[in-house]
């Protein structure tokens, strides 16, 4: 049997588990590459060997990658692909593991992806104003009458 390429495998996975759009799997693969490169930049010891990353490390890398790629629309884009919580990424990772696209250690489990952050905190909060201006009524109520 001929080896299937990534897109063919994703097609098979999406037939079995239609919760996530094909684009979500492409994003996951690209985000994994991004996370690994960033970790290797920060940790020269890890850069010398093949790198296995934890669920939490992957989630943090995916967060940064999504913000970089989609900015304030990151949450909207991810939700359009069926991703609403961190565990969704874990489900996708383990779908890819079943097809031998990704590998895992004996210590890796889906629960490693359980709610490391909320999507609102990760993808909306960075774009909210830090010091919201006072409303007009607040600023006018402090005028001293002389």
C-alpha positions, 0 to 999 in steps of 0.5 A: 500500500502506498503511503498517504500524504498529509491531505489524504490522511486529513480527508480520512480523519474528517470523514471519521471525525467531522468536528474539525475543518481540514484547515484546522489540521493544516493550521495545527501542523504549521503551528507545530512547526512554528512551536518547535522552531521557537523552542529550539531558538530558546533552548540550545540543548533541545535544538541539538536533538529531535524535539518532542514538545508537551501538550502545553508547549504546543498550545502556547505555540499555537496561541502565538502562531494564531495571533501572528497569522490572524490577529484580532480575528484569531478566535473567529477563524479558529471557531469557524474550523470547530475549535473552541477550547484547548482540548480540541487541539488535543483531540486533533493531535490524537487523531493524527497520532492514530494515523502515525502522522504525529508521534507520542511518548508513553507519558503523553495523553489528551488531558495534557491539552485540558484548558491551558487557557481559555480562547477568550483570554488567549485570542481576545484579551490581547486586543482589548484596550489596556486603560480604557478611557473614562466615559464622558459622564465620568470625566464631566462629573469631576469638574469642580464648580468654583 
